[in-house]
Amino acid sequence: MKTPTEDHDLLRWLDGEMSAAEKAAFESRLASDPALKAEAELMQRLSADLRTHLPAEMPVPYADFFNSQIQVRLAQDENQQMPAPASEGWFAWLRLPWLAPAAAVLMVSLFVWQNGAPSGSADSVVHSIYVPSAAVQARSFHSAEANATVLMLEGLEEMPADRKIVGFNITRTEVDEAVAATTLFGTDGKAVAVMAKDARNQPLLLTSSTPRG
Amino acid sequence: MKLATAIFVLLGAALVTAQDTPPVQPLPAKKPATDAKVWGALVFATNDAKEAATMPKVDVPAAYADIPQRLGKVFEYQRFEVIGQHLQDVFREYESWVVPTKDLFLKVDSKGPAEGGGMNLHLQFWRDQQVIVKTDAVLKSGSPLFIAGPKWRGGQLVFVLVLQQGK
């Protein structure tokens, strides 16, 4: 188990902020501590990978989401009144809890960007993907044979076999702006469902007893 | 006491009647501005003929009749049954929902016309109250988007989204 002091020294060493004497002392400790050495190597590899794969500037997809996460993090830090280290360099960002999903999104976005169809193509293109669940892997590709763009999601939780999938045949909808609800009408003109939002802004689908339109 | 009982019985009867024929309130006639129209469907991909036969029959518009065949070029299943479908306007200023089934549906936000044709869309694929994936995409007519959904009954559920030609 490393102490915060060791973590801080590691970050300073990675950022090249140590004096010659401090550096020599730290490197001798690295040589005698395999766990610390392994972490240092891991951080160096991660740094190199990020520098290699990410452009110097890149628009962040779902900026609102990340901004809100940063604000939450800042508010938590303020509430806990934790004194921030004087200088942790940019490696300190690697320890933020939201960084792993953020990096995953950036990597997926980069992958999609690199594999996307050229501008002006007649094919549909997926520009970015965000998957909230760490258990799910997403990728997209274009199938020339099917002339379709495919968004593959691996690792989704299976739908229970005893669950009956209730299908609709929706031909028309009406939006009630006052209550932000959408009424869905079937082929016979009858309302079969209403899509609204609950208090957590999650979709709430209310259906009639005979849903198929 | 008798009066209270009578009111209770009358209210109960009124509620039962209301449940039998739910009133549909007419909504404002003003229709929000739209950018496009999309067709969404949930398809059950399976190799089990008996399982496929249990699915309800859905009359797919002729324009999308080749979708099962195209799905067969991507997904290694023999049968593709459309479980539900939804033809939906893409509203310019409001979110649009494509709800071919009660279980899996798609939220669509218009981000305006794409350069060279098609639509810039922000899509959210939902399973009940859980968002499975969010994506920014350019959808072009003639080039559907297939979203590989969860496995089900030995097969797989696939969401199909097609931008309708014209508007």
Boltz contact constraints between the chains, C-beta under 6 A:
constraints:
  - contact:
      token1: [A, 120]
      token2: [B, 116]
      max_distance: 6.0
  - contact:
      token1: [A, 122]
      token2: [B, 140]
      max_distance: 6.0
  - contact:
      token1: [A, 123]
      token2: [B, 143]
      max_distance: 6.0
  - contact:
      token1: [A, 124]
      token2: [B, 139]
      max_distance: 6.0
  - contact:
      token1: [A, 124]
      token2: [B, 140]
      max_distance: 6.0
  - contact:
      token1: [A, 124]
      token2: [B, 143]
      max_distance: 6.0
  - contact:
      token1: [A, 124]
      token2: [B, 145]
      max_distance: 6.0
  - contact:
      token1: [A, 125]
      token2: [B, 138]
      max_distance: 6.0
  - contact:
      token1: [A, 126]
      token2: [B, 135]
      max_distance: 6.0
  - contact:
      token1: [A, 126]
      token2: [B, 137]
      max_distance: 6.0
  - contact:
      token1: [A, 127]
      token2: [B, 136]
      max_distance: 6.0
  - contact:
      token1: [A, 128]
      token2: [B, 136]
      max_distance: 6.0
  - contact:
      token1: [A, 129]
      token2: [B, 135]
      max_distance: 6.0
  - contact:
      token1: [A, 130]
      token2: [B, 134]
      max_distance: 6.0
  - contact:
      token1: [A, 131]
      token2: [B, 133]
      max_distance: 6.0
  - contact:
      token1: [A, 138]
      token2: [B, 133]
      max_distance: 6.0
  - contact:
      token1: [A, 143]
      token2: [B, 74]
      max_distance: 6.0
  - contact:
      token1: [A, 145]
      token2: [B, 73]
      max_distance: 6.0
  - contact:
      token1: [A, 146]
      token2: [B, 70]
      max_distance: 6.0
  - contact:
      token1: [A, 146]
      token2: [B, 73]
      max_distance: 6.0
  - contact:
      token1: [A, 146]
      token2: [B, 74]
      max_distance: 6.0
  - contact:
      token1: [A, 147]
      token2: [B, 143]
      max_distance: 6.0
  - contact:
      token1: [A, 148]
      token2: [B, 70]
      max_distance: 6.0
  - contact:
      token1: [A, 148]
      token2: [B, 144]
      max_distance: 6.0
  - contact:
      token1: [A, 148]
      token2: [B, 146]
      max_distance: 6.0
  - contact:
      token1: [A, 149]
      token2: [B, 145]
      max_distance: 6.0
  - contact:
      token1: [A, 150]
      token2: [B, 74]
      max_distance: 6.0
  - contact:
      token1: [A, 150]
      token2: [B, 146]
      max_distance: 6.0
  - contact:
      token1: [A, 151]
      token2: [B, 147]
      max_distance: 6.0
  - contact:
      token1: [A, 152]
      token2: [B, 148]
      max_distance: 6.0
  - contact:
      token1: [A, 153]
      token2: [B, 148]
      max_distance: 6.0
  - contact:
      token1: [A, 156]
      token2: [B, 150]
      max_distance: 6.0
  - contact:
      token1: [A, 158]
      token2: [B, 150]
      max_distance: 6.0
  - contact:
      token1: [A, 158]
      token2: [B, 151]
      max_distance: 6.0
  - contact:
      token1: [A, 159]
      token2: [B, 150]
      max_distance: 6.0
  - contact:
      token1: [A, 159]
      token2: [B, 152]
      max_distance: 6.0
  - contact:
      token1: [A, 161]
      token2: [B, 153]
      max_distance: 6.0
  - contact:
      token1: [A, 165]
      token2: [B, 83]
      max_distance: 6.0
  - contact:
      token1: [A, 165]
      token2: [B, 101]
      max_distance: 6.0
  - contact:
      token1: [A, 165]
      token2: [B, 103]
      max_distance: 6.0
  - contact:
      token1: [A, 166]
      token2: [B, 101]
      max_distance: 6.0
  - contact:
      token1: [A, 166]
      token2: [B, 102]
      max_distance: 6.0
  - contact:
      token1: [A, 167]
      token2: [B, 83]
      max_distance: 6.0
  - contact:
      token1: [A, 167]
      token2: [B, 84]
      max_distance: 6.0
  - contact:
      token1: [A, 167]
      token2: [B, 101]
      max_distance: 6.0
  - contact:
      token1: [A, 168]
      token2: [B, 84]
      max_distance: 6.0
  - contact:
      token1: [A, 168]
      token2: [B, 100]
      max_distance: 6.0
  - contact:
      token1: [A, 169]
      token2: [B, 85]
      max_distance: 6.0
  - contact:
      token1: [A, 170]
      token2: [B, 86]
      max_distance: 6.0
  - contact:
      token1: [A, 171]
      token2: [B, 87]
      max_distance: 6.0
  - contact:
      token1: [A, 174]
      token2: [B, 27]
      max_distance: 6.0
  - contact:
      token1: [A, 175]
      token2: [B, 32]
      max_distance: 6.0
  - contact:
      token1: [A, 175]
      token2: [B, 94]
      max_distance: 6.0
  - contact:
      token1: [A, 176]
      token2: [B, 27]
      max_distance: 6.0
  - contact:
      token1: [A, 182]
      token2: [B, 97]
      max_distance: 6.0
  - contact:
      token1: [A, 184]
      token2: [B, 99]
      max_distance: 6.0
  - contact:
      token1: [A, 191]
      token2: [B, 24]
      max_distance: 6.0
  - contact:
      token1: [A, 195]
      token2: [B, 97]
      max_distance: 6.0
  - contact:
      token1: [A, 202]
      token2: [B, 129]
      max_distance: 6.0
  - contact:
      token1: [A, 203]
      token2: [B, 126]
      max_distance: 6.0
  - contact:
      token1: [A, 207]
      token2: [B, 102]
      max_distance: 6.0
